[in-house]
Amino acid sequence: MAAEAHPTPSAAQVSVIVIGYNDAEHIADAVLSALSQGTAVAQVIAVDDASTDATAEVLDDLAVRFARLRVVRRTSNSGGCGSPRNDGLRRATAPYVMFLDSDDVLERGAVDALLTAAVRHGAPVVAGACTRRELPDGRDVRWQRALFLQEAVHDSPAELPRLVRDTLCVNKLYARSFLAEHGIAFPEGAFRYEDFVFTAEVLAAAPRIALIPDTVYIWHVRRSAARPSISLDRAGADAGNWRSRLEAHRRAVEVFEEAGQKQLAHATRVKFLDYDLRMYARELAGRSPGHRAEWWRLTREHLAAFDESELLAARAPARWLARVVSAAESPRDLERLTELAGRPARLLPPYARVGGVPVWDTDLPEVVLDRMDSKPLHRLPVSIDAEPYVGAGSRRLLIRVHELYGRLAAAGPRTVDLELRHREDGRLGLTRDAVLNPKGSSWTAEILLDLDALAAARDTGSGSGPDVWDVRVRVRCADGSSLYTGVRAAGPGLRRTAVPDRHRGVLLVHPYATAGGSLAVRIAPGPRAAAAVVARKLRRLAGRRR
């Protein structure tokens, strides 16, 4: 591609394409976040995918106020996100384009940061950091954090195959001429996960690509929404969401293979094992029998195309999970698979060996758990349970460290260090240690849960909402080895309890299991804070009923 003259970042050089369907509640925030980016934004193109709510009226009102906003209204709903994005792309006139969903927002300064990097590095594609924000709680998680630790530029994606893990199209700036030259567009119609294919086509074209650590996109995750987003709508009895994701993954691999990008095709399959397979498998135990059966059938069919080198390149939990699904004709061992697919991975018993070799089970001896005997202890999926006992007369945790194919017994667990870290800022609120005592095929310890110390740690922090503390432990062994991990929430004590506190009157304490099954403790000190937590819970329940 011929070199282009690079514009100054301050010029109006970017078209932002916003798509929406029946999202009158949020689309104004998305459009305004694009318009507020400043003079770098030449136009905002809002594509209404034939909404039946007040989305059209909201956009019309905004168009009257803002000359840079152009509204495009489709006459029929496309059933997906690709067609409206393509509509916007065809109408874009600026040298660069970005994409924005109606229920998300651009971070302040996002366009300037991306455009500056594009100019500085002469890169037709620039990617910035994305934050997944859980609503209404407001908890932030960085998307693909390792890719965006510092500014970097790569002459081709082949220099960093891990780029295939960032399948989002919305945290990037694209030179429109680059997309046009390579004929890159989104799949049309009711095609889910269209950004998988679009991103594959972008990377397969081998552009110079820049990465910046600036947060440019806020991805709102509304799990309690009446109409869940495509990525959250995973529970259908026919496993339709999973079927769509598999098809998008196949298409992405085909794009790389047809372009001769075998390294990127390989990396895409490994990403599927490490990320997609584990994410869906850890939800499998909670699905209907029909969903499980169809998911299992589809997954076995999909995994048949993977070769051994791709399995070996994946992390051990993903590799073992794939081997179990491939070997068993129907769903089995769902609790074990769910825990193994979690983060952190945990492998529950039984711990069988055949001929001295660790296997999944004696009736599935072909599934060998390779490297179980050679991996260092801290790399193994050791299961450690924590049972909370919180009440007026009890504030303690029972820690139980489980055996794992004889590896723990060989190491000799001796002590356990408990720590509670604040979910938002990572500060340490509580540390305790205890001696581990052998009990059958496990080792146990009881540790005081000092709620006064946690409440005092809150007083040194900031914010008015409840504090969430993640529970982690370090097990130290006689042979000098150790492992540091989150603990599995267990026992009957996972419930809200009001306990008296001499300084604050009352503490509302809620030990609970996170989405990954790990133990966390939510604390709201004082009657007012406790009442606010209850009110938030009632509002969330009311929102689910609407």
QUIHUDA-V925558 format. One record per pair of residues at least 6 apart in sequence whose ideal C-beta (glycine too) atoms are under 7 Angstrom apart, sorted by the first residue. I is the first residue (numbers start at 1). J is the second residue. If there is no record, write none. Layout:
I_J ; I_J
This chain:
1_181 ; 4_177 ; 6_119 ; 6_122 ; 7_13 ; 7_95 ; 7_119 ; 9_40 ; 9_112 ; 9_115 ; 9_116 ; 9_119 ; 10_39 ; 10_40 ; 12_39 ; 12_40 ; 12_41 ; 12_42 ; 12_94 ; 13_40 ; 13_42 ; 13_94 ; 13_95 ; 13_96 ; 13_115 ; 14_40 ; 14_41 ; 14_42 ; 14_94 ; 14_96 ; 14_98 ; 14_111 ; 14_115 ; 14_173 ; 15_42 ; 15_43 ; 15_45 ; 15_92 ; 15_93 ; 15_94 ; 15_97 ; 16_34 ; 16_41 ; 16_44 ; 16_98 ; 16_100 ; 17_45 ; 17_47 ; 17_85 ; 17_88 ; 17_89 ; 17_92 ; 17_97 ; 17_99 ; 17_100 ; 18_30 ; 18_31 ; 18_34 ; 18_44 ; 18_46 ; 18_100 ; 18_102 ; 19_47 ; 19_49 ; 19_81 ; 19_84 ; 19_85 ; 19_88 ; 19_101 ; 19_102 ; 20_27 ; 20_46 ; 20_48 ; 20_49 ; 20_51 ; 20_55 ; 20_102 ; 21_49 ; 21_51 ; 21_77 ; 22_51 ; 22_52 ; 22_53 ; 22_55 ; 23_55 ; 23_102 ; 23_103 ; 24_53 ; 24_54 ; 24_55 ; 24_58 ; 26_102 ; 26_103 ; 27_55 ; 27_58 ; 27_59 ; 27_102 ; 28_58 ; 28_62 ; 29_105 ; 30_100 ; 30_101 ; 30_102 ; 30_104 ; 30_105 ; 31_44 ; 31_46 ; 31_62 ; 31_69 ; 33_105 ; 33_106 ; 34_41 ; 34_44 ; 34_100 ; 34_106 ; 35_41 ; 35_44 ; 35_66 ; 35_68 ; 35_69 ; 37_106 ; 37_110 ; 37_111 ; 38_112 ; 40_111 ; 40_112 ; 40_115 ; 41_68 ; 41_111 ; 42_93 ; 42_94 ; 43_68 ; 43_70 ; 43_93 ; 43_94 ; 44_68 ; 44_69 ; 45_70 ; 45_72 ; 45_88 ; 45_91 ; 45_92 ; 46_59 ; 46_69 ; 46_71 ; 46_72 ; 47_72 ; 47_74 ; 47_84 ; 47_87 ; 47_88 ; 48_55 ; 48_56 ; 48_59 ; 48_71 ; 48_73 ; 48_74 ; 49_74 ; 49_77 ; 49_78 ; 49_84 ; 50_74 ; 50_75 ; 50_76 ; 50_77 ; 56_73 ; 59_71 ; 60_71 ; 62_69 ; 63_69 ; 63_71 ; 70_91 ; 72_87 ; 72_88 ; 72_91 ; 74_84 ; 74_87 ; 78_84 ; 78_189 ; 78_190 ; 79_189 ; 79_190 ; 80_189 ; 80_190 ; 80_191 ; 80_192 ; 80_194 ; 81_194 ; 82_186 ; 82_187 ; 82_188 ; 82_191 ; 82_194 ; 83_188 ; 83_189 ; 85_99 ; 85_186 ; 86_185 ; 86_186 ; 86_188 ; 89_97 ; 89_185 ; 92_176 ; 95_175 ; 95_176 ; 96_115 ; 96_118 ; 96_173 ; 96_174 ; 96_175 ; 96_176 ; 97_174 ; 97_176 ; 98_111 ; 98_173 ; 99_169 ; 99_170 ; 100_106 ; 100_170 ; 101_170 ; 103_220 ; 104_170 ; 104_217 ; 104_218 ; 104_219 ; 104_220 ; 105_218 ; 106_216 ; 106_217 ; 107_215 ; 107_216 ; 107_217 ; 107_218 ; 110_128 ; 110_216 ; 110_217 ; 113_128 ; 113_212 ; 113_214 ; 113_216 ; 114_126 ; 114_128 ; 114_173 ; 114_212 ; 114_216 ; 115_173 ; 117_123 ; 117_126 ; 117_210 ; 117_212 ; 118_126 ; 118_173 ; 118_210 ; 121_153 ; 121_208 ; 121_210 ; 122_208 ; 123_153 ; 123_208 ; 123_209 ; 123_210 ; 124_174 ; 124_175 ; 124_178 ; 124_207 ; 124_208 ; 125_172 ; 125_174 ; 125_202 ; 125_207 ; 125_209 ; 126_172 ; 126_173 ; 126_210 ; 126_212 ; 127_166 ; 127_171 ; 127_172 ; 127_209 ; 127_211 ; 128_148 ; 128_171 ; 128_212 ; 128_214 ; 128_215 ; 128_216 ; 128_217 ; 129_142 ; 129_148 ; 129_213 ; 129_214 ; 129_215 ; 129_216 ; 130_143 ; 130_168 ; 130_171 ; 130_217 ; 130_219 ; 131_140 ; 131_142 ; 131_143 ; 131_215 ; 131_218 ; 131_219 ; 132_141 ; 132_143 ; 132_219 ; 132_221 ; 133_140 ; 133_218 ; 133_219 ; 133_220 ; 133_221 ; 134_221 ; 135_220 ; 135_221 ; 135_222 ; 136_536 ; 136_540 ; 139_423 ; 143_168 ; 143_219 ; 144_165 ; 144_166 ; 147_162 ; 147_166 ; 147_211 ; 148_211 ; 148_213 ; 149_213 ; 150_213 ; 151_211 ; 151_212 ; 151_213 ; 152_211 ; 153_208 ; 153_210 ; 154_160 ; 154_209 ; 155_208 ; 156_206 ; 157_163 ; 157_203 ; 157_206 ; 157_209 ; 157_264 ; 158_206 ; 158_261 ; 158_263 ; 158_264 ; 161_263 ; 161_264 ; 161_267 ; 162_267 ; 163_203 ; 164_203 ; 164_264 ; 164_267 ; 164_268 ; 164_271 ; 165_271 ; 165_275 ; 167_195 ; 167_196 ; 167_199 ; 168_195 ; 169_195 ; 169_198 ; 169_199 ; 170_217 ; 171_216 ; 171_217 ; 178_207 ; 182_205 ; 184_198 ; 184_201 ; 184_202 ; 184_205 ; 186_194 ; 186_198 ; 187_194 ; 187_197 ; 192_230 ; 192_244 ; 192_248 ; 193_244 ; 193_245 ; 193_248 ; 196_248 ; 196_249 ; 196_252 ; 197_248 ; 197_251 ; 197_252 ; 197_255 ; 200_252 ; 200_255 ; 200_256 ; 201_255 ; 203_264 ; 204_255 ; 204_256 ; 204_259 ; 204_261 ; 204_264 ; 223_232 ; 224_540 ; 224_543 ; 224_544 ; 226_546 ; 233_241 ; 234_241 ; 234_280 ; 234_283 ; 235_287 ; 236_291 ; 237_288 ; 237_290 ; 237_291 ; 238_294 ; 239_291 ; 239_294 ; 239_295 ; 239_298 ; 242_280 ; 242_295 ; 242_298 ; 243_298 ; 245_276 ; 246_298 ; 246_302 ; 249_272 ; 249_276 ; 252_268 ; 253_265 ; 253_268 ; 253_269 ; 256_264 ; 256_265 ; 256_268 ; 257_265 ; 266_310 ; 269_306 ; 269_310 ; 270_310 ; 270_313 ; 270_314 ; 273_314 ; 273_318 ; 273_319 ; 273_322 ; 274_314 ; 274_315 ; 274_318 ; 277_318 ; 277_321 ; 277_322 ; 278_317 ; 278_318 ; 278_321 ; 278_341 ; 281_321 ; 281_337 ; 281_338 ; 281_341 ; 282_338 ; 282_341 ; 282_342 ; 284_292 ; 284_295 ; 284_334 ; 284_337 ; 284_338 ; 285_334 ; 285_335 ; 285_338 ; 292_331 ; 293_330 ; 293_331 ; 296_325 ; 296_330 ; 296_331 ; 299_325 ; 300_325 ; 300_326 ; 303_322 ; 303_325 ; 303_326 ; 311_319 ; 311_322 ; 312_319 ; 316_371 ; 317_340 ; 317_341 ; 317_345 ; 317_381 ; 320_340 ; 320_369 ; 321_337 ; 321_340 ; 321_341 ; 323_367 ; 324_333 ; 324_337 ; 324_360 ; 324_364 ; 324_367 ; 327_364 ; 327_366 ; 327_367 ; 328_364 ; 335_348 ; 336_348 ; 339_346 ; 339_347 ; 339_348 ; 339_383 ; 339_517 ; 340_346 ; 340_347 ; 340_381 ; 342_516 ; 342_517 ; 343_516 ; 344_485 ; 344_486 ; 345_381 ; 346_381 ; 346_383 ; 346_488 ; 347_381 ; 347_383 ; 347_404 ; 348_383 ; 350_361 ; 351_403 ; 351_404 ; 351_405 ; 352_359 ; 352_361 ; 352_362 ; 353_359 ; 354_362 ; 354_365 ; 357_368 ; 358_369 ; 358_372 ; 358_373 ; 358_405 ; 359_365 ; 359_367 ; 359_368 ; 359_369 ; 360_367 ; 360_369 ; 372_405 ; 376_481 ; 377_407 ; 377_411 ; 377_481 ; 377_483 ; 378_482 ; 378_483 ; 378_484 ; 380_404 ; 380_407 ; 382_402 ; 382_404 ; 382_408 ; 382_483 ; 382_485 ; 383_402 ; 383_488 ; 384_399 ; 384_400 ; 384_401 ; 384_402 ; 384_473 ; 384_485 ; 384_487 ; 384_488 ; 385_400 ; 385_487 ; 385_488 ; 385_490 ; 386_397 ; 386_399 ; 386_471 ; 386_487 ; 386_488 ; 386_489 ; 386_490 ; 386_519 ; 387_397 ; 387_398 ; 387_490 ; 387_491 ; 387_493 ; 388_397 ; 388_449 ; 388_491 ; 388_493 ; 388_511 ; 389_396 ; 389_493 ; 390_449 ; 390_493 ; 390_497 ; 390_499 ; 390_509 ; 390_511 ; 391_497 ; 391_499 ; 392_499 ; 392_500 ; 395_448 ; 395_449 ; 395_451 ; 396_446 ; 396_447 ; 396_448 ; 396_449 ; 397_418 ; 397_447 ; 397_449 ; 398_444 ; 398_446 ; 399_416 ; 399_444 ; 399_445 ; 399_447 ; 399_473 ; 400_442 ; 400_444 ; 401_408 ; 401_413 ; 401_436 ; 401_442 ; 401_443 ; 401_475 ; 402_442 ; 403_409 ; 403_441 ; 403_442 ; 411_477 ; 411_478 ; 411_479 ; 411_481 ; 412_477 ; 412_478 ; 412_479 ; 413_436 ; 413_443 ; 413_475 ; 413_477 ; 414_436 ; 414_476 ; 414_477 ; 414_478 ; 415_433 ; 415_434 ; 415_435 ; 415_436 ; 415_476 ; 416_433 ; 416_434 ; 416_436 ; 416_445 ; 416_473 ; 416_475 ; 417_431 ; 417_433 ; 417_473 ; 417_474 ; 418_431 ; 418_432 ; 418_433 ; 418_447 ; 418_473 ; 419_428 ; 419_430 ; 419_431 ; 419_472 ; 420_429 ; 420_430 ; 420_454 ; 420_469 ; 420_470 ; 420_471 ; 420_521 ; 421_427 ; 421_428 ; 421_429 ; 421_469 ; 421_470 ; 421_472 ; 422_429 ; 422_461 ; 422_467 ; 422_469 ; 423_468 ; 423_469 ; 423_470 ; 425_461 ; 427_457 ; 427_461 ; 429_453 ; 429_454 ; 429_457 ; 429_469 ; 430_450 ; 430_453 ; 430_454 ; 432_447 ; 432_448 ; 434_445 ; 434_446 ; 434_447 ; 435_445 ; 436_443 ; 436_444 ; 436_445 ; 437_443 ; 437_444 ; 437_445 ; 451_499 ; 451_507 ; 451_509 ; 451_523 ; 454_469 ; 454_523 ; 455_501 ; 455_504 ; 455_507 ; 455_523 ; 455_525 ; 458_467 ; 458_523 ; 458_525 ; 466_522 ; 466_523 ; 466_524 ; 466_529 ; 466_533 ; 467_523 ; 468_520 ; 468_522 ; 469_520 ; 469_521 ; 470_486 ; 470_518 ; 470_520 ; 471_486 ; 471_487 ; 471_519 ; 471_520 ; 471_521 ; 472_484 ; 472_485 ; 472_486 ; 472_487 ; 473_485 ; 473_487 ; 474_482 ; 474_484 ; 475_482 ; 475_483 ; 476_482 ; 486_518 ; 487_518 ; 487_519 ; 488_517 ; 488_518 ; 488_519 ; 489_512 ; 489_513 ; 489_517 ; 489_518 ; 489_519 ; 493_511 ; 494_511 ; 494_512 ; 494_513 ; 496_508 ; 496_510 ; 497_509 ; 498_506 ; 498_508 ; 498_530 ; 499_507 ; 499_509 ; 500_506 ; 501_507 ; 501_525 ; 504_525 ; 504_526 ; 505_526 ; 505_527 ; 506_526 ; 506_527 ; 506_530 ; 507_523 ; 507_525 ; 508_524 ; 508_530 ; 508_533 ; 509_521 ; 509_523 ; 510_522 ; 511_519 ; 511_521 ; 512_520 ; 512_522 ; 513_519 ; 514_520 ; 524_530 ; 524_533
